[in-house]
Amino acid sequence: MQKGFRKLSPARIIALGFASVILIGSGLLMLPCSVHSGVHLSYIDALYTATSAVCVTGLCIVDTGTALTPFGQGVMALLMQIGGLGVAAVGAGVFLLMGKRVTMKTRTLIREAGNLDSVQGAVRFVKYMLLTTLAFELVGAGLSFLVFVRDFPPLKALGISVFHAIAAFNNAGFDNLGLSGQVGSNVSLIPYQDNVLLNLTTCGLVIFGGIGFLVIQEMRVKRFHWKKYSLHAKIVLTVTAFLLAAGTLLFKLSEPMSWMTAFFHSVSARTAGFSTYSLGAFSSAGLLTMMVLMFIGASPGSTGGGIKTTTFFVLFQGIQSAATNRRERAFRYSLPREAFRKAAVIVMLALSLIIGSTYLLILMDPQIPFIDALFEMVSAFATVGLSTGITPTLSLGSKILSICIMFIGRLGPLTVASLWHFTNGDRVNFPEGDIAIG
């Protein structure tokens, strides 16, 4: 068994790791101590909830605050933490705490999961990830506590604050406020729509969790010396700022909401899944804007999903290059020639997955409107967690479909595609043929 494990590719080990955590989490959620008395949680619902937590999605079949006990909520927080940091990083962190040596295989997994250039410094990077996560979540929990303690007893407010900080930094979108009063509904942060401190705290956690640990580390070391930043950091920060500004403006134009609410949803739609405005009140233009932001998502090496900001940037540069007959370049750097090919493959796989899954969802649940079905599948793929309200009404087949889409979205479509068959290249070269394009 150990020999078989060693022969597995890093991508397969990571996929098996995530699947194992999901199965263990679903088993823990099925325990009587995880749910309140009178609440029935079927295994498929427990599996769906565990998948949503590990894949840091946030789609809810049951309301976390009203259906789950403090133990069940603790399980959810742990699953979100593992899912956000990654199985390889958490496993390496456990080894480090136990004083054990991190093997080369584990270092390779960390490099694969964290988008590192090499295995050198992998252990140091894991330590930085864990400390950075702890620092952000402690600060976020402290600031959130100042808000929640006004509405809840101190001990409960502390639990809600810690849970919220973990969910926000890991871009998960779950909340355990329990304000809906119904087991199957979720009002998210709508009651705190006008609370500036909670809105800004949540946005800060989501943004830093979504730009990636490599960029956070670079910002810490190089401070505000923009010229010293790497190409990756410049692209991530530039595209992130552009999407935040564009999303805010578009939401403000399409919805009767304040600038703060528009900014919050511009941040949240990019994989966080929190909401301070009822999605049922969004116009078609607002939902379209949200789907575009969800599809693009966060950045590589972060806790978020989507096709990633760098993929969007490289694809745009490649299209511009083809139209102007100039080499792809940005910030006085030439982009790698393989970058556009990889970006195009990721986008095509993602679009194919969303279109195919939406078609299957409508087949299995024909009563669901097309826009709601499309929104649900984009949200599941991009691991966002926003929904127009159809999640609790999904049939068994649709729940299984959504579970698969969340899992693929967390791993990445290209990674999943390489799980089945991946070689080092063809040994035989064929002559190139002519084909008309466009």
Order of alpha helices (4+ residues) and beta strands (2+ residues): alpha-alpha-alpha-alpha-alpha-alpha-alpha-alpha-alpha-alpha-alpha-alpha-alpha-alpha-alpha-beta-beta-alpha-alpha-alpha-alpha
